[in-house]
Structures are given as C-alpha cells and as structure tokens.
Amino acid sequence: MLTDAISHQFLELALVLFISLLVGIEREGHKAQATHYVFGGIRTFPLLGLVGYGLARLSGESALSLAVGFVVIGGLMAISYWHKVQAEPAEGAATELCGLLTYLTGGLVHAGAYWLAVALGVIAVLLLELRAGLERLTERVGRDEVTALAKFLVLAIVILPVLPDRSFTRFEINPFRTWLVLVAVSGLSYASYVLQKWLQQRGGVLLTALLGGAYSSTATTIVLARQATGADAPRLYAGSILAASGVMYVRMIVLVALFDGRLARVLVPGFGALALTAIGGGVALALRLPQGDHRAQGLRVPNNPLELRPAFVFGAAFLVVIVLTRLATEYVGRAGLYALAALMGLSDVDPFVLGVVQWQVHGELLHVAATAIVVATAANNVTKGLYARAFGDRATGRLALALLGGLAVAGLVPLATL
C-alpha cells in the first residue's frame, strides 16, 4: 500500500534530517567562532544527508548512483579542505570528513541501518564537541600507553579468536584457554597500571598501593618497602603493604571467576573475609599516621604490564605450572599438589592459581583445587613479609612481616570449611 510506503519514506526522511541537522548545528556553532573559511553549517549538512538519501533510492540494489555521488562529494570536500588550509595551514579535515559521513548516513537510512546511522551521527558530534578534552587527553597519554593498548588488542582480538579451543597432549593443554588466561591477567594488570599512572601525582602511598595490589601485590610490597627507607613512617608503609595484599584476594576471586564460577563460589566467603580484613586493617593503620604524608607522597608506577616479553614469560610459566600440577596430582597425590602450591606461592601466585582453574573440576576435586589455591596465597603472604623485612627499614620490615605473617595464618582458616 501506497499510504504505508509514503509513511515509511517520511520517517526515513525525518531520521536523515535529524542526524544531519545535529551535525549541522554543531558545525554552525564552530563556524560562528572561526576567523577563517569553514565549510558548511546548519543548511549544508542537511542537504548533504538528503542528497545521499535521494541517490540511494535512485541506485536501488546496485548503489551505483550513491557511489558516484560519494566520489563527487569527496571531490568537493577535497577542494574545500585545500581552500581552508590556504588560509589556516594548521586546520584539520574534521568538517570535510563530517560532510562525507553525513552524506553516507542518507544511504545507511535507506538501507535500513537506522541504528548505525544514528550512532555514527552522534559519535561524530561528540568527537567534534569534545575536541578540547580529547586534545588534553593526548597530552596526558604517552605513546607507550597507545602502543601497549595496541598490543593488548592484538593479543585479545587478533590472536585469541584463531586459536583452537580443544585440548592437546595428556596434560590437556588448551591453546585458546591458555591465551585467554594471558589476556585476562594482562588486561586486569593494565587497568590497574593505567589508574596508577593517572593518579600518580594525585594519590598518595595508600591509594596507589591499593591499585598496585590489583597489579601485583608482590611487586607493590617490594617497591613500598624500598620507599619506606628513610621515610620514618612504618605504619603508613606497613599498612599500605597489608592493604595491597588484601586486594590480592579480590584479584584472585575475579581471575578464578572468569574461568570457573563454581570454584570461585567456594573461595568467595573465605577470600572475601580476608580481603575485607586486610584492606580495612591496612587502611586504618596507614591513616593513623599523624603527618599528612599518605596524601602527598605517591608510589612509583611499575613498568607497563603489556610488554610482550613479560606476557610470553607468564604464558610459558603458566604452561609449566599446568604440567607440574598434573604430574604432582598423578604421581604424588594431594600432598604433592599442596607442597607445589606452597612452593609456587614463593614467587608469583597467578600462574599456579590459573593453572589449577584449568582443571574444570567437580565434586571433591573442587575442594582440592580450592585448598591448593588457599595454600598458595598464604605462602605468598609469607614471602611478601620476608621481602618487606629484607628491603625495608627495620621498623617497617618488622611490622609488615608481622602483619603479613598474621594474614598468612588467617589465610589458612578457610581450609576448615573446605
């Protein structure tokens, strides 16, 4: 029916006008403030959208007219840009690109891609309006961060989807899940790293230590212990070290939950209580410092966790741990697995915990896996206490060792419920 067809076309025209007017209004405001030639405004952009819509209807299924129109409009935009840079060489091509985008929205609306057309129009307006903020952001985000983000996207989007999601060898090594572990750990560490770097000049030791716990509580402990020398603030640094170790339990819950929800549910009550106790106790102790040092002094930001070499080293360590846990379970039994857990806790606990998670265990073995993780984290707390004693001043080292030793003992309490 004719009435329905006219009504449908009317709605499409209204949508094209809405999107193009939105862009046109924003550009009209920019044009009013400019002191040189600027292309288009509140009339030109709607006309571009209508031209795109009209040519799309004429093209039918071939889209030939739309393509020819795109070439013509592109030529006009190129002439406009050339004319503009003659007057102001530093000007960009944002307006001209918006002209091409507005033209294309007409074709997208005709094709029924309404959501995409609206999304592109809104994103274009936001990018234009947020120009000043985005330029300030580029001043604060270094090239290293951009490169690191690109590496993460390569790990997560380019490599991960093409890996086979099935097990190989008697150790049941799954390439997809192995790489997914690497992506998960790198992503969580990188998020903490970015926050640490952003807040480096704003937050103090306590705040950055909490963020460091999500990155690596072991590395954070070493850095804090070294920084405590000469600071004469043992409560601040020992409390911050304890709080960072509390965040480690939150990190463990998140990482385990990403791969095995059942195992995470077993760990949540005990690890949740330990996290609250350690973070609450550490924060309370650090804030008892009479001076205001915890607000003024920041923690040195660690190296970027998305460097490819450390990521591959972690992946290799993860594979070794998978093999060792399988061998320990097969030939030595539970006692061997728990001994391995304690041994692995002396270094980085992440590969062991995530190696255990790969078992996809059920029933009684679920509690065996949880026990191994509890033992590993407790051993790791003892190790961090020894690091604090070795690298820090005497007062800070003793207090941190006592606190982390107590946390390690408390960390074994969940074994009574497993």
C-alpha positions as CSV (number, residue, x, y, z in Angstrom):
1,M,0.0,0.0,0.0
2,L,0.8,3.5,-1.1
3,T,0.0,5.0,2.3
4,D,2.3,2.7,4.1
5,A,5.1,3.3,1.6
6,I,4.8,7.1,1.9
7,S,4.7,6.9,5.7
8,H,7.9,4.7,5.7
9,Q,9.7,7.2,3.4
10,F,8.6,10.1,5.6
11,L,10.0,8.5,8.7
12,E,13.3,7.8,6.9
13,L,13.5,11.4,5.6
14,A,12.8,12.7,9.2
15,L,15.6,10.5,10.5
16,V,18.1,11.7,7.9
17,L,17.1,15.3,8.7
18,F,17.5,14.7,12.4
19,I,21.0,13.2,12.0
20,S,22.3,15.8,9.5
21,L,20.8,18.7,11.5
22,L,22.5,17.5,14.6
23,V,25.9,17.7,12.8
24,G,24.9,20.9,11.0
25,I,24.0,22.7,14.3
26,E,27.4,21.7,15.9
27,R,29.3,22.9,12.8
28,E,27.3,26.1,12.6
29,G,28.5,27.0,16.2
30,H,32.0,26.2,15.2
31,K,31.7,28.4,12.1
32,A,30.4,31.3,14.1
33,Q,33.6,31.3,16.2
34,A,36.0,30.8,13.3
35,T,38.1,33.7,11.9
36,H,38.7,32.0,8.5
37,Y,36.8,29.9,5.9
38,V,34.9,26.9,7.3
39,F,32.8,24.6,5.2
40,G,29.1,24.2,5.7
41,G,26.6,24.8,8.5
42,I,23.0,24.3,9.5
43,R,21.8,24.2,5.9
44,T,24.6,22.5,4.1
45,F,24.8,19.3,6.2
46,P,21.1,18.5,6.0
47,L,21.3,19.0,2.2
48,L,24.2,16.5,2.1
49,G,22.2,14.0,4.0
50,L,19.2,14.4,1.7
51,V,21.4,14.1,-1.4
52,G,22.8,10.8,0.0
53,Y,19.3,9.5,0.7
54,G,17.9,10.5,-2.7
55,L,20.8,9.0,-4.6
56,A,20.5,5.8,-2.5
57,R,16.8,5.5,-3.6
58,L,17.8,6.1,-7.2
59,S,20.5,3.5,-7.0
60,G,18.2,0.7,-5.9
61,E,20.1,-2.5,-5.4
62,S,23.2,-1.5,-7.4
63,A,24.3,1.5,-5.3
64,L,25.9,2.9,-8.4
65,S,24.4,6.4,-8.1
66,L,25.3,6.5,-4.4
67,A,28.9,5.6,-5.2
68,V,29.2,8.2,-8.0
69,G,27.7,10.8,-5.6
70,F,30.3,9.8,-3.0
71,V,33.1,10.5,-5.4
72,V,31.6,13.9,-6.4
73,I,31.1,14.9,-2.7
74,G,34.5,13.7,-1.9
75,G,36.0,15.9,-4.6
76,L,34.1,18.9,-3.2
77,M,35.3,18.2,0.3
78,A,38.9,17.9,-1.0
79,I,38.5,21.4,-2.7
80,S,37.1,22.8,0.5
81,Y,39.9,21.4,2.6
82,W,42.5,22.8,0.1
83,H,40.9,26.2,0.3
84,K,40.8,26.1,4.1
85,V,44.5,25.2,4.6
86,Q,45.5,28.1,2.3
87,A,44.1,30.4,4.9
88,E,44.9,28.4,8.0
89,P,47.6,25.6,7.5
90,A,47.1,24.1,11.0
91,E,43.4,23.3,10.4
92,G,42.3,19.7,10.2
93,A,39.8,17.9,7.9
94,A,37.2,17.1,10.6
95,T,34.5,19.3,8.9
96,E,35.0,17.8,5.5
97,L,35.0,14.3,6.8
98,C,31.8,15.0,8.6
99,G,30.4,16.1,5.3
100,L,31.2,12.7,3.8
101,L,29.8,11.0,6.8
102,T,26.5,13.0,6.7
103,Y,26.2,12.1,3.0
104,L,26.6,8.4,3.9
105,T,24.0,8.5,6.6
106,G,21.4,9.0,3.9
107,G,22.4,5.8,2.2
108,L,22.5,3.9,5.6
109,V,19.0,5.1,6.5
110,H,17.7,3.9,3.1
111,A,19.4,0.5,3.6
112,G,17.6,0.2,6.9
113,A,20.7,0.6,9.1
114,Y,18.9,3.1,11.3
115,W,20.9,2.3,14.5
116,L,24.2,2.6,12.7
117,A,23.3,5.9,11.0
118,V,22.2,7.4,14.3
119,A,25.3,6.0,16.1
120,L,27.7,7.4,13.5
121,G,26.0,10.8,13.7
122,V,26.0,11.0,17.5
123,I,29.6,9.8,17.7
124,A,30.7,12.4,15.1
125,V,29.0,15.2,17.1
126,L,30.6,14.0,20.3
127,L,34.1,13.9,18.7
128,L,33.6,17.4,17.4
129,E,32.3,18.8,20.7
130,L,34.9,17.1,22.8
131,R,37.9,18.2,20.7
132,A,39.5,20.3,23.5
133,G,39.1,17.4,26.0
134,L,40.5,14.9,23.6
135,E,43.5,17.1,22.8
136,R,44.2,17.4,26.5
137,L,43.9,13.6,26.8
138,T,46.6,13.1,24.2
139,E,48.9,15.3,26.2
140,R,48.5,13.0,29.2
141,V,48.5,9.7,27.4
142,G,52.0,8.8,26.2
143,R,52.9,6.9,23.1
144,D,53.9,3.9,25.3
145,E,50.3,3.6,26.5
146,V,48.9,3.8,23.0
147,T,51.4,1.1,21.9
148,A,50.5,-1.0,24.9
149,L,46.8,-0.8,24.1
150,A,47.5,-1.8,20.5
151,K,49.5,-4.8,21.8
152,F,46.6,-5.8,24.1
153,L,44.2,-5.6,21.1
154,V,46.5,-7.8,19.1
155,L,46.5,-10.4,22.0
156,A,42.8,-10.2,22.6
157,I,41.2,-9.6,19.2
158,V,43.7,-10.8,16.5
159,I,45.3,-13.8,18.0
160,L,42.8,-15.2,20.5
161,P,39.9,-15.9,18.1
162,V,42.0,-18.0,15.8
163,L,43.4,-20.4,18.4
164,P,41.8,-23.9,18.7
165,D,39.6,-24.4,21.6
166,R,40.4,-28.0,22.3
167,S,42.9,-29.9,24.5
168,F,46.2,-31.4,23.3
169,T,48.6,-33.9,24.9
170,R,48.0,-35.9,28.1
171,F,48.2,-32.6,30.1
172,E,45.1,-31.3,28.3
173,I,46.7,-28.0,27.3
174,N,44.1,-25.9,25.5
175,P,45.7,-23.1,23.4
176,F,42.6,-20.9,23.5
177,R,42.1,-21.1,27.2
178,T,45.9,-20.6,27.8
179,W,45.9,-17.5,25.7
180,L,42.7,-16.3,27.4
181,V,44.4,-16.6,30.7
182,L,47.2,-14.4,29.4
183,V,44.7,-11.9,28.1
184,A,42.8,-11.8,31.4
185,V,45.8,-11.3,33.5
186,S,47.3,-8.7,31.2
187,G,44.0,-6.8,30.9
188,L,43.4,-6.7,34.7
189,S,47.0,-5.6,35.3
190,Y,46.9,-3.0,32.6
191,A,43.8,-1.4,34.0
192,S,45.4,-1.1,37.4
193,Y,48.6,0.2,35.7
194,V,46.7,3.0,33.9
195,L,44.9,4.1,37.1
196,Q,48.2,4.1,39.0
197,K,49.8,6.2,36.3
198,W,46.9,8.6,36.0
199,L,46.7,9.1,39.8
200,Q,50.5,9.2,40.3
201,Q,50.5,12.9,41.1
202,R,47.1,12.9,42.8
203,G,47.1,9.9,45.1
204,G,49.3,9.1,48.0
205,V,51.1,5.9,49.1
206,L,47.9,4.2,50.3
207,L,45.8,4.9,47.2
208,T,48.4,3.8,44.8
209,A,49.3,0.7,47.0
210,L,45.6,-0.4,46.7
211,L,45.8,-0.1,42.9
212,G,49.2,-1.8,43.0
213,G,47.6,-4.8,44.7
214,A,45.4,-5.3,41.7
215,Y,48.5,-5.2,39.5
216,S,50.9,-7.3,41.6
217,S,50.9,-7.3,45.4
218,T,54.4,-8.8,45.4
219,A,55.9,-6.1,43.2
220,T,54.0,-3.4,45.2
221,T,55.4,-4.8,48.5
222,I,59.0,-4.6,47.2
223,V,58.5,-1.0,45.9
224,L,56.9,0.1,49.2
225,A,59.5,-1.5,51.3
226,R,62.3,0.2,49.4
227,Q,60.5,3.5,49.5
228,A,59.9,3.2,53.3
229,T,63.7,3.5,54.0
230,G,64.3,7.0,55.4
231,A,60.6,7.9,55.4
232,D,60.2,7.3,59.1
233,A,56.5,6.2,58.6
234,P,56.4,2.5,59.4
235,R,52.6,2.5,60.0
236,L,51.9,4.1,56.6
237,Y,54.0,1.7,54.6
238,A,53.3,-1.5,56.5
239,G,49.6,-0.7,56.5
240,S,49.7,0.0,52.8
241,I,51.5,-3.3,52.2
242,L,48.8,-5.1,54.1
243,A,46.1,-3.4,52.2
244,A,47.7,-4.3,48.9
245,S,47.8,-7.9,49.9
246,G,44.1,-7.7,50.8
247,V,43.5,-6.5,47.2
248,M,45.3,-9.6,46.0
249,Y,42.4,-11.7,47.3
250,V,39.9,-9.7,45.4
251,R,42.1,-10.1,42.3
252,M,42.2,-13.9,42.8
253,I,38.4,-14.0,43.1
254,V,38.0,-12.1,39.9
255,L,40.5,-14.2,37.9
256,V,39.1,-17.5,39.1
257,A,35.5,-16.4,38.5
258,L,36.4,-15.6,34.8
259,F,37.2,-19.3,34.2
260,D,35.4,-21.4,36.8
261,G,32.4,-19.9,38.6
262,R,31.9,-23.0,40.8
263,L,35.4,-22.8,42.2
264,A,35.1,-19.0,42.7
265,R,31.9,-19.5,44.7
266,V,33.8,-21.9,47.0
267,L,36.6,-19.3,47.5
268,V,34.4,-16.2,47.9
269,P,33.4,-16.5,51.6
270,G,37.0,-17.0,52.9
271,F,38.8,-14.8,50.4
272,G,36.1,-12.1,50.7
273,A,36.6,-12.0,54.5
274,L,40.4,-12.0,54.2
275,A,40.2,-9.1,51.7
276,L,37.9,-7.0,53.9
277,T,40.1,-7.7,57.0
278,A,43.4,-6.9,55.3
279,I,42.2,-3.9,53.4
280,G,40.3,-2.5,56.4
281,G,43.1,-3.1,58.8
282,G,45.8,-1.8,56.4
283,V,43.8,1.4,55.7
284,A,43.1,2.0,59.4
285,L,46.8,1.5,60.3
286,A,48.0,3.7,57.5
287,L,45.6,6.5,58.3
288,R,46.8,6.6,61.9
289,L,49.9,8.4,60.8
290,P,49.8,11.9,62.3
291,Q,51.5,13.6,59.4
292,G,49.8,14.0,56.0
293,D,52.4,12.0,54.1
294,H,49.9,9.5,52.9
295,R,48.2,12.2,50.9
296,A,51.3,13.9,49.5
297,Q,53.6,11.1,48.5
298,G,53.0,8.8,45.6
299,L,54.2,5.3,44.8
300,R,56.4,4.8,41.8
301,V,54.4,3.4,38.9
302,P,55.7,-0.1,37.8
303,N,56.6,-1.0,34.3
304,N,53.9,-1.4,31.7
305,P,52.5,-4.9,32.1
306,L,51.7,-5.2,28.4
307,E,55.2,-5.5,27.3
308,L,55.2,-8.6,25.1
309,R,58.2,-10.4,26.6
310,P,56.8,-10.5,30.2
311,A,53.5,-11.6,28.8
312,F,55.1,-14.5,27.0
313,V,57.2,-15.4,30.0
314,F,54.0,-15.5,32.1
315,G,52.4,-17.7,29.4
316,A,55.4,-20.1,29.5
317,A,55.3,-20.2,33.3
318,F,51.6,-20.9,33.1
319,L,52.2,-23.9,30.9
320,V,54.9,-25.2,33.1
321,V,52.7,-25.0,36.1
322,I,49.9,-26.9,34.3
323,V,52.3,-29.7,33.6
324,L,53.7,-29.7,37.2
325,T,50.3,-29.7,38.8
326,R,49.2,-32.7,36.6
327,L,52.4,-34.6,37.4
328,A,52.1,-33.8,41.1
329,T,48.5,-35.0,41.2
330,E,49.2,-38.2,39.3
331,Y,52.3,-39.4,41.0
332,V,52.3,-37.8,44.5
333,G,48.7,-37.1,45.1
334,R,47.1,-34.3,47.1
335,A,50.1,-33.9,49.4
336,G,52.4,-33.3,46.4
337,L,49.9,-30.8,45.0
338,Y,49.8,-28.8,48.2
339,A,53.6,-28.8,48.5
340,L,53.7,-27.5,45.0
341,A,51.2,-24.8,45.9
342,A,53.4,-23.7,48.8
343,L,56.4,-23.7,46.6
344,M,54.7,-21.7,43.9
345,G,53.5,-19.2,46.4
346,L,57.1,-18.2,47.0
347,S,57.1,-16.3,43.7
348,D,54.1,-15.3,41.6
349,V,50.9,-17.0,42.6
350,D,48.9,-16.1,39.4
351,P,50.3,-18.9,37.1
352,F,49.6,-21.6,39.7
353,V,46.1,-20.4,40.6
354,L,45.1,-20.1,37.0
355,G,46.7,-23.4,36.2
356,V,44.5,-25.1,38.8
357,V,41.5,-23.3,37.4
358,Q,42.0,-25.0,34.1
359,W,41.1,-28.4,35.6
360,Q,37.4,-27.6,35.4
361,V,37.0,-29.8,38.5
362,H,33.8,-31.1,40.1
363,G,32.7,-32.6,43.4
364,E,35.5,-33.5,45.8
365,L,38.2,-32.3,43.4
366,L,36.7,-28.8,43.6
367,H,37.7,-28.6,47.2
368,V,41.1,-30.0,46.5
369,A,41.7,-27.2,44.0
370,A,40.4,-24.6,46.4
371,T,42.7,-25.9,49.1
372,A,45.7,-25.7,46.8
373,I,44.8,-22.1,46.0
374,V,44.4,-21.2,49.7
375,V,47.8,-22.7,50.5
376,A,49.5,-20.8,47.6
377,T,48.1,-17.4,48.6
378,A,49.1,-18.0,52.2
379,A,52.6,-18.9,51.2
380,N,52.8,-15.8,49.0
381,N,51.9,-13.6,52.0
382,V,54.8,-15.1,54.0
383,T,57.1,-14.4,51.1
384,K,56.0,-10.8,50.8
385,G,56.5,-10.4,54.5
386,L,60.1,-11.6,54.1
387,Y,60.6,-9.2,51.1
388,A,59.4,-6.3,53.3
389,R,61.8,-7.3,56.0
390,A,64.7,-7.6,53.5
391,F,64.1,-4.4,51.5
392,G,62.6,-2.0,54.1
393,D,63.9,-0.3,57.1
394,R,63.9,-2.2,60.4
395,A,60.6,-0.7,61.8
396,T,58.6,-1.1,58.6
397,G,60.0,-4.5,57.8
398,R,59.2,-5.9,61.2
399,L,55.7,-4.5,61.3
400,A,55.0,-5.7,57.7
401,L,56.4,-9.1,58.4
402,A,54.2,-9.5,61.5
403,L,51.1,-8.3,59.6
404,L,51.6,-10.5,56.6
405,G,52.5,-13.4,58.8
406,G,49.3,-13.0,60.6
407,L,47.4,-12.7,57.3
408,A,49.1,-15.9,56.1
409,V,47.9,-17.7,59.2
410,A,44.4,-16.2,58.8
411,G,44.6,-17.2,55.2
412,L,44.7,-20.9,56.2
413,V,41.5,-20.6,58.2
414,P,39.2,-21.2,55.1
415,L,40.7,-24.7,55.0
416,A,38.5,-25.6,57.9
417,T,35.4,-25.1,55.7
418,L,36.7,-26.9,52.6
